[in-house]
Amino acid sequence: MLRKENILLVDDDIGILELLQRHLQSMNYHTYKAVSVKEAVRILKDTYIDLLITDIQMPEVDGLQLLKFTNEHYPEMPKLVVTGYPSVSGTLEGIKSGAMDYLTKPFTKQELKESVEKAFIHGAEKKKKKRPAPQKEEYGGMIGSSEKFLEVIELIDRVKNNKATVLIQGESGTGKELVARAIHYSGKYARTPFIAVNCGAIPENLQESELFGYVKGAFTGANENRNGFFQAANGGTLFLDEIGTASLAVQTKLLRALQEKEIVKVGSRKVEKVDIRIIAATNANLRDDINKKTFREDLYYRLTVVEIKVPPLRERKEDILLLTDSFLQKYGLEYKDRPLRISAEAYEVLQRYDWPGNVRELENVIQRAIIMSDGMVEIQDLPDRLKFQIEFENDTFVPLKKMEKKYIERVLEHCQGNKTKAAEILQIDRKTLRSKLE
């Protein structure tokens, strides 16, 4: 026996709901009724629905928002709009929001039957839109073609062949270290050392000895002479990430190193000359730190001989498709042994999102999507936070639990049960993963 299709009816008019239900039940469909968008969303959460039929004009949250929501959370489900307020603009917006057809009140049973059948046919025959062909620009491992991306590349070209001090500013995840590496490896000093140091990862009491080295007996545990990062980078480039976290004592020594091209190991009086290029980076506002007396103003000006501001991803959205294709190629081969593609609908979701975590967040999302995907990356493979959400007065519907469980299971399967690797991909710690599994 064939399963009856489930149709969800949404209208604040009880009379219309009863009429639709009678007609559709006589056509052998199974129906669910909702008098508000909030109630409809709760039904969608717990029930498999084959077709949505919704009114547009409803109090609080209207039908267009419901269409946008279902078009991204339930992209394969066809939609049909029934309204007593037809308009050309409303029709176009409804169709853009995912409606397959438009039915105006009052309507006959035959008109309803034809519209429902048409919606099911459109749902079955829905064709994927072609994506625009990206124009790719690569530079030192960075990818883009936007005007702001090209401005960064121009600055890199201007400094790559000299040892001017550079300060790279940008939000977390924008690729500041990639810029530093591009400066070093694209210029004439590419064969010299490149040493990257995350100042924020070094405890404050160890920063000085790690950067400048120390001599035997300088402090408890100093059992031998040891070079620091400055000596390791001599002749090349030292990249100091999160420079704003450097202690004031270290800042004083950095200033001397920049001014005099010399350093002194901890516990020593011997001056050592260094031939080094300093590239520093920060996601903080150093001028604010200067006002707070936590960063030296004279060091700031020494660091900003050349200043490069790396734009956040939301300001270079033209590059999202290029970056996405690159990650699909890279992680498709790593996770699925083949490069993957992304549908136009899924790409539109990526394009609309503001990416607070920037390129790093996009890379993580694509990794997850590839693991979730059975072929082409579709909207349903993307995390819910990227999709259109409906906010109600007292709560926000976020249907995470079932999808989260499925996602965690697939990540663990991909990692062959390795919880450490799974936690890394999920961007949570092992303790959080363990609690979710329990």
C-alpha positions as CSV (number, residue, x, y, z in Angstrom):
1,M,0.0,0.0,0.0
2,L,1.4,3.4,-1.0
3,R,2.0,5.9,1.8
4,K,-0.3,8.9,1.8
5,E,1.6,12.2,1.3
6,N,1.7,14.4,4.4
7,I,0.5,18.0,3.7
8,L,1.0,20.8,6.2
9,L,-1.7,23.5,6.1
10,V,-0.9,26.9,7.6
11,D,-3.5,29.7,7.9
12,D,-4.8,31.8,10.7
13,D,-8.4,31.4,9.2
14,I,-9.9,28.3,10.8
15,G,-12.5,28.1,8.1
16,I,-10.0,28.0,5.3
17,L,-8.0,25.3,7.2
18,E,-11.1,23.1,7.6
19,L,-12.0,23.6,3.9
20,L,-8.5,22.7,2.7
21,Q,-8.4,19.7,5.0
22,R,-11.8,18.3,3.7
23,H,-10.8,18.8,0.1
24,L,-7.3,17.2,0.5
25,Q,-8.5,14.3,2.6
26,S,-11.0,13.5,-0.1
27,M,-8.0,13.4,-2.5
28,N,-6.4,10.8,-0.2
29,Y,-3.8,13.1,1.3
30,H,-2.9,13.1,5.0
31,T,-3.1,16.7,6.5
32,Y,-1.7,18.6,9.5
33,K,-3.0,22.0,10.5
34,A,-1.3,25.0,12.0
35,V,-2.9,28.4,12.8
36,S,0.5,30.2,13.1
37,V,4.0,30.0,11.8
38,K,5.3,29.1,15.2
39,E,2.9,26.1,15.4
40,A,3.9,25.1,11.8
41,V,7.6,25.1,12.6
42,R,7.0,22.8,15.6
43,I,5.1,20.4,13.4
44,L,7.9,20.5,10.8
45,K,10.4,19.7,13.5
46,D,8.7,16.4,14.5
47,T,6.9,15.3,11.3
48,Y,8.0,14.4,7.8
49,I,6.0,16.8,5.5
50,D,5.8,16.2,1.7
51,L,4.1,19.6,0.9
52,L,3.6,22.9,2.6
53,I,0.5,25.0,1.8
54,T,0.6,28.3,3.5
55,D,-1.2,31.7,3.6
56,I,0.9,34.8,3.3
57,Q,-0.9,37.4,5.5
58,M,-0.7,36.1,9.1
59,P,-0.2,37.9,12.4
60,E,3.2,38.1,14.1
61,V,5.3,36.1,11.6
62,D,4.0,35.9,8.0
63,G,4.0,33.2,5.4
64,L,7.0,34.6,3.5
65,Q,9.3,34.1,6.4
66,L,8.0,30.5,6.7
67,L,8.7,30.0,3.0
68,K,12.3,31.3,3.4
69,F,12.8,29.1,6.5
70,T,11.5,25.9,4.9
71,N,13.4,26.6,1.6
72,E,16.7,26.3,3.5
73,H,15.9,23.9,6.3
74,Y,13.7,21.6,4.1
75,P,14.9,22.5,0.6
76,E,13.5,19.3,-1.1
77,M,9.9,20.0,0.2
78,P,7.7,21.7,-2.4
79,K,5.6,24.7,-1.3
80,L,2.3,26.2,-2.3
81,V,1.0,29.7,-1.4
82,V,-2.7,30.2,-0.8
83,T,-3.8,33.8,-0.2
84,G,-6.6,36.2,-0.4
85,Y,-4.3,39.2,-1.2
86,P,-2.7,38.4,-4.5
87,S,-0.2,40.9,-5.9
88,V,2.5,40.7,-8.6
89,S,5.2,41.7,-6.1
90,G,3.9,39.3,-3.5
91,T,3.8,36.5,-6.1
92,L,7.4,37.1,-7.2
93,E,8.7,37.3,-3.6
94,G,6.8,34.1,-2.8
95,I,8.3,32.2,-5.7
96,K,11.7,33.6,-4.9
97,S,11.2,32.3,-1.3
98,G,10.6,28.8,-2.6
99,A,6.8,28.6,-3.5
100,M,6.1,26.4,-6.4
101,D,2.7,27.8,-7.2
102,Y,0.2,30.5,-6.2
103,L,-3.5,29.9,-5.5
104,T,-5.9,32.8,-4.9
105,K,-8.9,32.7,-2.6
106,P,-11.6,31.8,-3.3
107,F,-10.7,28.7,-5.2
108,T,-12.5,25.5,-6.4
109,K,-11.6,22.0,-5.3
110,Q,-10.4,21.3,-8.9
111,E,-8.1,24.4,-8.8
112,L,-6.7,23.2,-5.5
113,K,-6.2,19.7,-6.9
114,E,-4.3,21.0,-9.9
115,S,-2.1,23.3,-7.9
116,V,-1.2,20.5,-5.4
117,E,-0.3,18.1,-8.2
118,K,1.7,20.8,-10.0
119,A,3.6,21.5,-6.8
120,F,4.5,17.8,-6.4
121,I,5.7,17.6,-10.0
122,H,7.8,20.7,-9.6
123,G,9.3,19.3,-6.5
124,A,10.2,16.1,-8.2
125,E,11.7,17.8,-11.3
126,K,13.5,20.7,-9.6
127,K,16.7,21.4,-11.5
128,K,19.8,22.8,-10.0
129,K,20.8,26.3,-11.1
130,K,24.2,26.8,-12.7
131,R,26.7,28.6,-10.6
132,P,28.8,31.4,-12.0
133,A,32.2,30.4,-13.2
134,P,34.8,31.9,-10.7
135,Q,37.7,34.0,-11.9
136,K,40.6,32.7,-9.7
137,E,43.6,34.6,-8.4
138,E,46.2,32.9,-6.3
139,Y,49.1,34.4,-4.4
140,G,51.2,32.7,-1.8
141,G,48.5,30.2,-0.9
142,M,45.9,32.9,-0.7
143,I,42.8,32.9,-3.0
144,G,40.6,35.7,-4.2
145,S,39.7,38.2,-6.9
146,S,37.9,41.0,-5.0
147,E,39.2,44.5,-5.0
148,K,40.2,44.4,-1.3
149,F,42.0,41.1,-1.8
150,L,44.0,42.6,-4.7
151,E,44.8,45.7,-2.6
152,V,46.5,43.4,0.0
153,I,48.4,41.6,-2.8
154,E,49.7,45.0,-4.1
155,L,51.0,45.8,-0.7
156,I,52.7,42.5,-0.4
157,D,54.4,43.1,-3.7
158,R,55.7,46.4,-2.5
159,V,57.4,45.0,0.7
160,K,58.4,41.5,-0.3
161,N,61.9,42.5,-1.5
162,N,62.9,44.7,1.4
163,K,63.2,44.3,5.2
164,A,60.8,47.0,6.2
165,T,58.9,46.2,9.4
166,V,55.2,45.3,8.7
167,L,52.2,45.3,11.0
168,I,49.3,43.1,9.7
169,Q,45.9,43.9,11.2
170,G,42.8,41.9,10.8
171,E,40.1,39.9,12.6
172,S,40.7,36.3,13.8
173,G,40.5,33.9,10.9
174,T,41.3,36.4,8.1
175,G,44.6,34.8,7.2
176,K,47.2,37.2,8.7
177,E,49.9,34.5,8.9
178,L,49.2,33.6,5.2
179,V,50.0,37.3,4.4
180,A,53.2,37.1,6.4
181,R,54.3,34.0,4.7
182,A,53.4,35.4,1.3
183,I,55.6,38.5,2.0
184,H,58.5,36.2,2.9
185,Y,58.3,33.4,0.4
186,S,57.3,35.5,-2.7
187,G,60.4,37.8,-2.4
188,K,64.1,37.5,-2.7
189,Y,64.5,36.4,1.0
190,A,62.5,33.2,0.4
191,R,65.5,31.0,1.0
192,T,66.2,32.5,4.4
193,P,64.4,31.3,7.6
194,F,60.8,32.1,8.4
195,I,60.0,31.7,12.1
196,A,56.4,32.1,13.2
197,V,55.7,32.8,16.9
198,N,52.3,33.1,18.6
199,C,53.1,35.5,21.4
200,G,49.7,34.8,23.0
201,A,50.6,31.1,23.4
202,I,53.7,31.8,25.4
203,P,53.3,32.4,29.2
204,E,54.3,36.0,30.0
205,N,57.1,34.9,32.3
206,L,58.6,32.9,29.5
207,Q,58.2,35.3,26.6
208,E,61.6,37.0,27.0
209,S,63.6,33.8,27.3
210,E,61.7,32.2,24.4
211,L,62.2,35.2,22.1
212,F,65.8,36.2,22.9
213,G,67.3,33.0,24.4
214,Y,69.1,32.6,27.7
215,V,72.4,31.6,29.2
216,K,73.1,28.8,31.6
217,G,72.1,29.7,35.2
218,A,69.9,32.7,34.2
219,F,67.0,31.2,36.1
220,T,66.0,27.9,37.8
221,G,66.0,25.2,35.2
222,A,68.3,27.1,32.8
223,N,70.9,24.2,32.6
224,E,72.5,25.2,29.3
225,N,72.8,28.1,26.9
226,R,69.9,28.3,24.5
227,N,69.1,30.5,21.5
228,G,65.7,32.1,21.1
229,F,63.4,32.7,18.1
230,F,65.4,35.8,17.2
231,Q,68.6,33.8,16.7
232,A,66.7,31.1,14.8
233,A,65.3,33.7,12.4
234,N,68.6,35.6,11.9
235,G,69.0,36.5,8.2
236,G,65.3,36.0,7.6
237,T,61.9,36.9,8.9
238,L,60.4,36.6,12.4
239,F,56.6,36.7,12.4
240,L,55.2,37.8,15.8
241,D,51.5,36.9,15.9
242,E,49.2,38.4,18.6
243,I,51.9,41.1,19.3
244,G,49.5,42.9,21.6
245,T,49.9,40.1,24.2
246,A,53.6,40.8,24.6
247,S,54.6,41.9,28.1
248,L,55.9,45.5,28.6
249,A,59.4,44.0,29.4
250,V,59.4,42.2,26.1
251,Q,58.1,45.2,24.3
252,T,61.1,47.2,25.5
253,K,63.5,44.6,24.2
254,L,61.7,44.4,20.9
255,L,62.0,48.2,20.5
256,R,65.8,47.9,21.0
257,A,66.0,45.0,18.5
258,L,64.2,47.1,15.9
259,Q,66.2,50.3,16.6
260,E,69.7,48.9,17.1
261,K,69.4,45.5,15.4
262,E,70.8,43.8,18.5
263,I,69.6,41.6,21.3
264,V,70.8,40.4,24.7
265,K,70.0,36.9,26.0
266,V,68.4,36.6,29.4
267,G,71.1,36.4,32.1
268,S,73.8,37.7,29.8
269,R,75.4,41.1,29.1
270,K,76.7,40.2,25.7
271,V,75.1,42.1,22.8
272,E,74.4,40.1,19.7
273,K,73.8,41.7,16.4
274,V,70.8,40.3,14.4
275,D,69.9,40.8,10.7
276,I,66.2,40.2,10.8
277,R,62.9,41.4,9.3
278,I,60.0,41.7,11.8
279,I,56.4,41.1,10.7
280,A,53.9,41.5,13.5
281,A,50.2,40.8,13.5
282,T,47.2,41.6,15.7
283,N,43.5,41.3,15.8
284,A,43.4,43.9,18.6
285,N,43.2,47.7,18.4
286,L,46.8,48.6,19.5
287,R,45.8,52.3,19.8
288,D,43.3,51.3,22.5
289,D,46.1,49.3,24.2
290,I,48.3,52.4,24.0
291,N,45.6,54.5,25.8
292,K,45.4,51.7,28.4
293,K,49.2,51.9,28.9
294,T,49.5,48.2,28.0
295,F,51.3,48.8,24.7
296,R,54.2,51.1,24.0
297,E,53.5,53.9,21.6
298,D,57.1,54.1,20.4
299,L,57.0,50.4,19.6
300,Y,53.8,50.8,17.7
301,Y,55.3,53.4,15.3
302,R,58.4,51.2,14.8
303,L,56.1,48.3,13.9
304,T,53.9,50.2,11.5
305,V,56.5,51.2,8.8
306,V,54.1,49.4,6.5
307,E,50.6,48.6,7.7
308,I,48.5,45.9,6.0
309,K,44.8,45.5,6.9
310,V,43.4,42.2,5.9
311,P,39.7,42.6,5.2
312,P,37.1,40.3,6.9
313,L,35.3,37.8,4.7
314,R,32.0,39.8,4.9
315,E,33.8,42.6,3.0
316,R,35.1,40.4,0.2
317,K,32.2,38.1,-0.4
318,E,33.2,37.9,-4.1
319,D,35.9,35.6,-2.9
320,I,33.6,33.1,-1.1
321,L,33.0,30.9,-4.2
322,L,36.7,30.7,-5.0
323,L,37.6,29.8,-1.4
324,T,34.7,27.3,-1.3
325,D,35.8,25.6,-4.5
326,S,39.4,25.4,-3.1
327,F,38.2,23.8,0.1
328,L,35.9,21.4,-1.7
329,Q,38.9,20.3,-3.8
330,K,41.2,19.9,-0.8
331,Y,38.9,18.2,1.7
332,G,36.9,16.3,-0.9
333,L,40.1,14.5,-1.9
334,E,41.0,14.1,1.8
335,Y,37.7,12.8,3.1
336,K,35.9,11.3,0.0
337,D,38.8,10.6,-2.4
338,R,37.4,13.0,-5.0
339,P,36.8,16.7,-5.3
340,L,33.2,17.8,-4.5
341,R,30.9,20.5,-5.9
342,I,28.3,22.7,-4.2
343,S,24.8,23.5,-5.4
344,A,23.8,27.0,-6.4
345,E,21.2,27.0,-3.5
346,A,23.8,26.1,-0.9
347,Y,26.3,28.6,-2.3
348,E,23.6,31.4,-1.9
349,V,23.4,30.5,1.8
350,L,27.2,30.8,2.1
351,Q,27.1,34.1,0.3
352,R,24.5,35.6,2.6
353,Y,26.1,34.7,5.9
354,D,28.4,37.3,7.6
355,W,31.2,34.9,8.6
356,P,32.3,36.2,12.0
357,G,35.0,33.6,12.0
358,N,36.1,34.6,8.5
359,V,38.0,32.3,6.2
360,R,38.8,29.9,9.1
361,E,35.1,29.5,9.8
362,L,34.3,28.9,6.1
363,E,37.0,26.2,5.9
364,N,35.5,24.5,8.9
365,V,31.9,24.7,7.5
366,I,33.1,23.1,4.1
367,Q,34.9,20.3,6.0
368,R,31.7,19.5,7.9
369,A,29.6,19.8,4.8
370,I,31.8,17.3,2.9
371,I,31.5,14.8,5.7
372,M,27.7,15.2,5.8
373,S,27.3,15.2,2.0
374,D,26.5,12.1,0.0
375,G,27.7,13.7,-3.3
376,M,27.1,17.4,-4.2
377,V,27.1,19.7,-1.1
378,E,23.5,20.8,-0.6
379,I,21.7,23.2,1.8
380,Q,20.9,20.3,4.1
381,D,24.6,19.6,4.5
382,L,25.3,23.1,5.9
383,P,25.0,23.9,9.7
384,D,21.7,25.5,10.8
385,R,23.3,28.7,12.0
386,L,23.9,29.7,8.4
387,K,20.3,29.2,7.4
388,F,17.3,31.6,7.7
389,Q,15.9,31.6,11.2
390,I,12.5,32.6,12.4
391,E,12.5,34.5,15.7
392,F,9.4,34.3,17.8
393,E,8.5,36.6,20.7
394,N,9.6,34.1,23.4
395,D,11.9,31.7,21.6
396,T,13.8,30.9,18.5
397,F,13.3,27.6,16.7
398,V,16.7,25.9,16.2
399,P,16.1,22.3,15.2
400,L,19.6,21.0,16.2
401,K,19.3,17.9,18.3
402,K,18.5,15.3,15.7
403,M,20.8,16.8,13.1
404,E,23.6,17.2,15.7
405,K,23.3,13.6,16.7
406,K,23.5,12.5,13.0
407,Y,26.4,14.8,12.3
408,I,28.4,13.7,15.4
409,E,27.9,10.0,14.4
410,R,29.1,10.7,10.8
411,V,32.2,12.6,12.0
412,L,33.1,9.7,14.4
413,E,32.5,7.2,11.6
414,H,34.8,9.3,9.3
415,C,37.4,9.4,12.0
416,Q,37.1,5.7,12.6
417,G,36.1,6.3,16.2
418,N,39.0,8.7,17.0
419,K,37.4,11.1,19.4
420,T,40.4,13.5,19.5
421,K,40.2,14.0,15.7
422,A,36.4,14.1,15.8
423,A,36.5,16.8,18.5
424,E,39.0,18.8,16.4
425,I,36.7,18.7,13.3
426,L,33.7,19.6,15.5
427,Q,35.6,22.4,17.1
428,I,34.8,21.3,20.6
429,D,37.0,19.7,23.3
430,R,36.9,16.0,24.1
431,K,35.0,16.6,27.4
432,T,32.2,18.3,25.5
433,L,32.1,15.6,22.9
434,R,32.0,12.9,25.6
435,S,29.0,14.6,27.3
436,K,27.2,14.9,23.9
437,L,27.8,11.2,23.3
438,E,26.5,10.3,26.7
